[in-house]
Amino acid sequence: MREEIAQALEEVRPRLQVDGGDIELVDVVDGVVKVRLKGACAGCPMSQMTLKLGVENYLKKKVPSVKSVEAVQ
C-alpha cells in the first residue's frame, strides 16, 4: 500500500511544484496517510483545502484503502 501511495503522490507532486510547493510521504498508519507539506505549501493558508480536496481525494481514488490524509510538521 505504501508503494501505491508513494506513486500517487508522485503524480500529484508536479501540480504542487508549479506553485512553489511540494509534498513528502512521512508515514501510513491504518489507512491514514501522513504527509509533510514543503515550500510554498508549508505556509499557505489554502494548504488544508489543497490537502483535503486535492491530495486526499486523488489518493482515495488511486488507493481505495486510504481513509484520510493528514499534514504533520
Contacts in CASP RR format, 6 or more apart in sequence:
PFRMAT RR
TARGET T0000
AUTHOR 0000-0000-0000
METHOD contacts of the structure
MODEL  1
MREEIAQALEEVRPRLQVDGGDIELVDVVDGVVKVRLKGACAGCPMSQMT
LKLGVENYLKKKVPSVKSVEAVQ
1 28 0 8 1.000
1 31 0 8 1.000
1 63 0 8 1.000
1 65 0 8 1.000
2 25 0 8 1.000
2 28 0 8 1.000
4 62 0 8 1.000
4 63 0 8 1.000
5 25 0 8 1.000
5 28 0 8 1.000
5 33 0 8 1.000
5 59 0 8 1.000
5 63 0 8 1.000
5 66 0 8 1.000
6 25 0 8 1.000
7 62 0 8 1.000
8 58 0 8 1.000
8 59 0 8 1.000
8 62 0 8 1.000
8 63 0 8 1.000
9 23 0 8 1.000
9 25 0 8 1.000
9 35 0 8 1.000
9 55 0 8 1.000
9 59 0 8 1.000
11 58 0 8 1.000
11 62 0 8 1.000
12 23 0 8 1.000
12 54 0 8 1.000
12 55 0 8 1.000
12 58 0 8 1.000
12 59 0 8 1.000
13 22 0 8 1.000
13 23 0 8 1.000
16 22 0 8 1.000
16 23 0 8 1.000
16 41 0 8 1.000
16 50 0 8 1.000
19 40 0 8 1.000
19 41 0 8 1.000
20 39 0 8 1.000
20 40 0 8 1.000
20 41 0 8 1.000
21 37 0 8 1.000
21 38 0 8 1.000
21 39 0 8 1.000
21 40 0 8 1.000
21 41 0 8 1.000
21 42 0 8 1.000
22 37 0 8 1.000
22 38 0 8 1.000
22 39 0 8 1.000
22 41 0 8 1.000
23 35 0 8 1.000
23 36 0 8 1.000
23 37 0 8 1.000
23 38 0 8 1.000
23 41 0 8 1.000
23 55 0 8 1.000
24 35 0 8 1.000
24 36 0 8 1.000
24 38 0 8 1.000
25 33 0 8 1.000
25 34 0 8 1.000
25 35 0 8 1.000
26 34 0 8 1.000
26 35 0 8 1.000
26 36 0 8 1.000
26 72 0 8 1.000
27 33 0 8 1.000
27 34 0 8 1.000
27 72 0 8 1.000
28 34 0 8 1.000
30 67 0 8 1.000
31 65 0 8 1.000
31 66 0 8 1.000
31 67 0 8 1.000
31 68 0 8 1.000
32 67 0 8 1.000
32 68 0 8 1.000
32 69 0 8 1.000
32 70 0 8 1.000
33 56 0 8 1.000
33 59 0 8 1.000
33 66 0 8 1.000
33 68 0 8 1.000
33 69 0 8 1.000
33 70 0 8 1.000
34 69 0 8 1.000
34 70 0 8 1.000
34 71 0 8 1.000
34 72 0 8 1.000
35 51 0 8 1.000
35 55 0 8 1.000
35 69 0 8 1.000
35 70 0 8 1.000
35 71 0 8 1.000
35 72 0 8 1.000
36 71 0 8 1.000
36 72 0 8 1.000
36 73 0 8 1.000
37 43 0 8 1.000
37 44 0 8 1.000
37 47 0 8 1.000
37 51 0 8 1.000
37 71 0 8 1.000
41 47 0 8 1.000
41 50 0 8 1.000
44 50 0 8 1.000
47 71 0 8 1.000
48 71 0 8 1.000
51 69 0 8 1.000
51 71 0 8 1.000
52 69 0 8 1.000
55 69 0 8 1.000
56 66 0 8 1.000
56 68 0 8 1.000
56 69 0 8 1.000
59 66 0 8 1.000
59 69 0 8 1.000
60 66 0 8 1.000
END
